[in-house]
Structure formats: structure tokens, C-alpha cells
Amino acid sequence: MEERPSESIEDGVLDKLRRHVRILVDIGRLAGENADLYRFLDQTVVQIARAVEIHHVKVLQYRPSTSDLLLAAGVGWKEGAVRSSTFTIDLRSAPGRAFQTAEPVSIRDFREQDEYIPSDFLKEHGIVSVTNVPVLIDGAAWGVLEVDSTTPRDFTEDTTDFLTAAAALMATVLRRNGRPDRPDEEARLMAAAAEAQKREILLREMQHRVKNNFQLVLSSISIQKRRYSEAAAHRALDHVASRIHAISLAHDQLSFRNEGQTVRLSYYIRALCSAIHQQVEEVEVDVECDELELSIERALPVGLILNESVMNSIKHAFGPEGGRIRVRLVGGVGYGEARLTVSDNGRGIQNPNKNGSGLKLIASLARQIGGAVGQESSDKGTTTSLTFPLMT
């Protein structure tokens, strides 16, 4: 009997599903071994390439200190790219969107859409089609698993489900990797009973929950953008997203401190400026910071003021040729105070709007921490300064 087309298609789907299951089993075996983390990831991306029948795969790891995604493991890329190439977490970047919203992102052909911008790295390798899934640990994104194609490709729901399962297996190894190589259960339970350890566990749980909430909000904003075609609405939603991202970055810095209540302000400011610079390549951002600390409640307003000031310079100070922004944080000013200054070499404020929402927000945030804001502007540029007390 002649084979009917529908039967042939069904057989192909079943073969693909069987291949996915076999390779997930293989990845599970790798996860059960006591292998080096990067060795595991290197082996896993090869298996994923086999499963999806694709030449380019990468695992991107989020780095809070620089607010970017590092190519932690990959296959198919030019020599030297793995463990050195970085990618933005901008919402117009496919992996950035997947990381920030904790949702899969697929693009059939970059050339057929204008919502996402392909990185220079993808262009260099001739990539036109991608799909991304977040790698989640306890609900919070650790990074992104991405597969890339040099030809337009419709990534099916089965492929997304397979990648999500593979990312979950990665997460089990990543979670275990943070523990001692030879765990002593009794010692671990005793340590967990100690008050300091309990506080750290509670902090990490809080961080995961907060990260999840940020991801939900950013995902909601992304959905709202699709409902509106007006450029003004997109700009307004992007502005809101940038403010939320500034808050999210401050919470990321808590993971560096066992106390869980203070933020290394210099780390926070560098990460925030790095995230902004990734979105606007024609503007250089120079950062110099004294090593200062603030409580999370006081660091957040400082970060939001910095975000508003830098974004105002980017939007209004420069022409198409771009320019330079200098960010300085200095301690020991006055009596136990610090000063944050944001200076640009742009054209100055042409028509100042004292009732603008940005300036109102900056003034309100400064009052929250007992600070004072000043601004000077000329045809050589604009400087915004925040002086605030250093209290943790």
C-alpha cells in the first residue's frame, strides 16, 4: 500500500520526539556526573545541536557586575568566542528579552521584523533565525539557552519544549555547583540551623521572589508594547522598563553581601551604566566611583536618579554624532556626605521644562534620602549633581 503523506509527516514528528527524549536522557546522565560545570555545559550544547539538528548553540550566563550575558558555552562559533563574547540584556535583544521576562523568544527571520535587533555577533556569523529559553533556578533567570540558524526557520513548540527541558537539567547542575563537592548532610543541616545561615537562606529566597516579580512586570510591559503601534506609547513603555531595570540591578547587587542589607554602590552604578551603554553605542559613558555602601532602601533612589539623568542626556543632549557622558561618585563630601554627578558634553538644555516628569521624579527621589539636586547647563553641556548623606 502506498504511504499517505499524513502518515509520513506523523512518522517524522514521532522520530523527532524520540530523538529529543533520547538526548534528554543523555543530558540527564551528564548532569548526574561529578563533572566540571563548564565541561558539562560544553558537552550539553553539542547534544542540543544534535537534537535540534542545528549548527549553532550557545548558553549565555548573566553577570550582575557588568549587567550583560557571557557566552559561557557554545558550539559552531568562531574560535575564541566562547567564554569571552558578551551580549546585552536590552529588551530589544532576543536573549535579553528572554532573560528579563523569563519567557521563550523565537524569531523566524530578523529581516522580517523590527521589534528585535540582531547583535553584531549574530551578523558576523550569518544568523537570521533564533529561539531562546531562559535557564531558571528556583524561578529566577540564571541565563539563557539559545539555538541559532543561518536560514529562516520556524521553531516549533516541540523544539521550545525540548529546550526548556534541557535548560531545567542545566539548572540542576548549576544549583548543585554552588554547593561543596563532598557534601556532609549532617554538617549541612547543622550549618543551616545557625542563625546567620538562616538569614542568608531567607535573603536568597527573597531575591528569587523579587527577581520573579521583576520578570513578570517586564513581561507585562513587553505584551503591552505589542498592543500599541504609536511610537510615543513605545517610548513611554521603554522608559518605564528602564526604571524597573534600574531597580532590578540594585537587587542583583545584594547577592554580593552576606549581610543582605547593603549594596556596594560602585558595583551598582557601574552595572547600571554598562546596561545603558549597551543600548546606545554612539554615546560613551565613563564611570569613576569611590567604594561606598548604602542600604538597599537608599541605593534604589540613587540608581533611579542616575538612570533618569543619563537617559535625559542621551535623549536631549546629542545629535546623531553622539557624545560622552561622565559619571562620578565621590565620598567624603561635606559632613558624611557623598556626591553623584552626571555630566555630558552636549548642546545644553535648550528649552528647560521645570514641570517635566523626569525632573519631578529626580527631585522627589532626592527628598526620600535627604539629598539635594543641582543642575547647570550651557552650550558646552549639562551637569546634574546629587549630594546625599552616607547612611546605611
N, C-alpha and C positions, 0 to 999 in steps of 0.2 A: 504494500500500500504506500502511496506517495505521501511523504511527510507534509503536513499542513503548516503554513507559515506561523500560525499562532503557537503550535507545539514547539517549533524551533525557537521562538522567542522565549517561551516559558523555560525551555531547557537551558537557554543561555543565562536567564536570571537565576535559575537554581544553581548552575555551575558557579556563578559569581558569588552567591551566598555561601556555598560550600567552601569556596576559596577563602572568603572572609573569615568564616568560622575556624578553618584550619590555621590561618595565620594569627588570629587572636589567641588560639591555644599556644602557638609558638611564642608569641609575645608574653603570654602568661608564664610560660616556663622560664623565659629570660628574667621576668620580674621576680621569680622565686629564687634566683641565684644570688649569691653574695658578690655581685659584680660592681665595679666602679660605676658611679652614676653616669658619667659621660660615655663610658663603654656601652652601658645599657641603651642609652639614647641613640648612639651611633648604630647599634645593631637593630634597634626598633625602626628607625627611619628606612632602613633597607627593606625590612619586612613590609612596611606600609607601602613602599613603592611597588613591591610585588603584588600586593593585594589590590591596589587601585590601578595597576598597570600604567604607571606614570614614571617619568624620569626624574622629576624634581620634587623633593620633600624637605621640609625644614621644621625644626622645633625652635620656637622663639621664647626666651626666658626674660621676664620683666625684671629690670634693675631699678629699685626705688631711688638709689642715689643719683642716677642720671636720667630717670624718667624715660627710659627707652626699652626696646626689646633687642636682646642679643641673640644672634644666630648660634644657639648652643649646640645644635646637631643638625646635620643635613646630608643629603645625597643629591648629586647632579650639578653641584655648584662649582664655580671656578676654584682652583687651588688657592688656599689661604683665606677663603671666605668664612668658613666655619670657625666659631669662637672669636671672630673679630668684627664681622659686619653687624651693623645695628640698624634698627628701624624705628620710626616714630610711632607713638601711640595716639596720634591725631585721629579724630573721628572720621576724617576723610581717607584714612588709610584702612584697608580691609582688615589687616591683623589688629590695628589699633582699635577699630570698632568692635571686633570680636572680643578683644581683651577688656575693653571698658564696659561693654554691655553684657559680657558673659553669654553671648548668643552666637550661633554659627553665622558666617557671612560667605556667600558664594557670588562670584561674578563670572558670567559666561564669557564675556568679551569686554575688556576695558574700553575698547574703541566704540562700543555701542551704548555707553552710558557716561554721565558726567558727575555722578554722585561721589565716586571714589577716584583717587589719584594714584596711579601706579608709581612706585618708587623708582629711582634711577637704577637701583639694583635689579629690579624686575625687567626694566627696559634693556639693560645690558645683557640679560640672559634670554631675551626674546619672549618673556612670559606675557600671555594675553588673557589667561583664564586662571582663576584661583578659587579655592574654597578653604575656609578657616574654621576651626572649632577651638573653643577655649579649653585649656587644661586647668581643671578646678581642683583645689584642695580644700575640703570642708566648705564648699560653696563659693570660695573666693578664687579669683583667677590668678594662677601662678604664671601663666604664659599662654602661648598659642601653638597649636599644631596646624600646619598649612601644607597643602599639596598644590602644585603649580603646573600649568600646561602651556606649551608653546603654540598650541592650536585651540580655537574656541571649543569649549566642552561644557555640556550640561551635566553638572554633578548631581546625581540622583539622591533621593532621600536615603536609599540603602547605603550609598557611599558616606553620606553625612553620619548615619547611624554607626557605621563601622569606625569612622574616625573618632566619634565621640566615645565609643567603647575603648579604642586604643588609647585615647587621652586619659580615660579613667584608670587604665592599667599603669600608665606612666605616673599618675598621681599617687598610686600606692607605693611605688618605688621612691618617689620624691618625698613623700611623708616619712617613709622609713629611713631615708637617707639622713634626715635630721636627727636621728637617734644614735646612740652608741653602737659600735659594731658588735659588741658582745653584751647584749642587754642582760642584766640581772633582775629578774622580775621582782624579787623581794626588795632589792635596793631601790628599784624604780618606784615601787609603791610607797616605801618609806620616805623617799625624797618628795614624792607627790603630796605626802601628808604634811610636809613642812609648810609653814605659813608663806614664806617667800615664793615657794614653788606654786602654791595655790594662787597667789596673786598673779604670777606670770601666766598660768593657765587661763585664769579669768580674763586677763588682758588680751591674750591671743584669741579667745573666743569672741570677745567684744570686737576685736579688729576684723575678724571674719564677717561678723554680722554687719558691721559698718560698711565694709567693702561690698557686701552683697547689696546693701541699700543704695550705695552709690551706683552700682551697676544697673539696678532697677530703674533709678531715676534717669540715668543717661540713656538707657534703652527706651524709656518713655519719650524722651526728647527726640531721639532718632526716629521713632514712629511718627511723632507729631510733624517732623520736617517733611515727611513723605506726603502728608495731607495738604500741605500748602505749597503753592508754586511761586509765590511772591518772594522776591529777593529780600525785601525788608523783614519778612517773617523769618527767613532763614538766618539773617544776620542777628536778629534778636534771640533766636533759639541757640545759635552758636555762642553768643555772649553769655547766656545763662549756663551753657555747658562748660564754658571755660572757667566760670566761677565755681561750679561744682567740682571741676577737676582740681582747682587750687585747694579746695578743702580736702579732697581725697588724698592729694600728695602729702598734706600735713599729717594725716593719719598714717600714711605709709612710714613716716619717719619714726613713729612710736616703736616700731619693731627693733630699732637700734638700741633702745634703752630698757634695761631690766626694770627700772622703777615704773615705767609705763605712764608717767605723768608729764614728762618734759620732752620737748622737741629740740633737736640740735638745729638752731635757726639757720646756720650757714648751710647745712645739708639741704634744708627745706628750700631756701632761696635759690641755691644752685640747681636743684631738681626742677623747680618751677620755671626758672629762666631757660633751662635746657628744653623743657617741653614747649615753651613758647617759641623759641628759636627754631625748633624743628618744623614749625608751621609756616614760618616766614623767612625763607632763605636769603632774601635780599637785604635783610636787616641784621647787622651784627649785634650781639649782646655780650658785653664784657661784665664780669662779676668779680668783685673783691669783697670778702666777708671776714670780719673777726669771728672767732669761735665763741658764740654766745648760745645760751639756752633760755627757753621760755616754756611756760606751761602750755599745754595744747590749747587751752581756752584763750590765751593771749597771743599765741603764734598764729592762729587762724586769721584774726583781723589784719595782722601784719602781712600775711600772704595774700589776702584779698586786696589790700591796698596796693601791694606791689603789682598784682595781676592787672588791676584797673589802670594803674599809671603806665605800665609798659604797653598795654593794649591801646591806650589813648595815644601814645606816641606813635605806635605802628600805624594806627588808622588816620591820624591827622597831621603828623609832623613831616612826613616824607613824600616825595614824588616817586615815580616809577624807578628811579635810580637807587632808592633805598637810603640807608644811613646807618648810624651807630647809636646804640643806647648803652649807657654806663650805669651799672647798679652797684652801690656801695653800702655796706653795713658796718658801722663803726661803734664800738662800745666806749665807755669812759667819757661820755659827753656830759658836761654839767655834773649834777649830783646823782650818780647812779642811773644815768640815762643812756640810751643808745639812739643812733640816728640812721635812718634808711633814706638814701637819696636815689632818685631815678632821673638821669639827665639824658637828653637827646641833642643831636646836632642838626635838628630840623629847622623848619622855617618859622617856628614860633606859633603862638596861638593867635590866629587872625581875627576871629570874632568870638571872644570868650562868652560862654553861656553859663552864668553863675547858677542858673536853675537846672543845669543838666543833671541827669540821674547819676552819671558817673561821679561827679564832684560831690553830690549829696551823699552818695554811698561812702566815699572816702572819708568825708567829714564825720559821718555817723560812726564808722568803724574806729576812727581815731579816738572819738569820745569814749567808746567802750573800754579802751585800755588806758585812758587818762593821757592820751597823746595829743600833739599839736601838729597840724599840717600847714606847710607853706609852699608857695609856688611863685617862681619867677620865670618870665618869658620875654624873649627878644627875637630879632631876626637871626640870631645865632643858635637858637634852641630854647628848650624849656627844661626847667629843673623842678621836680616835686620832691619835697622832703617831709619825712615823718620823724618827729622826736618823741620818744616814749620811755617810760620808766622800766628798768630791768627788774621785774619781779617774777619769780617762778611760782 
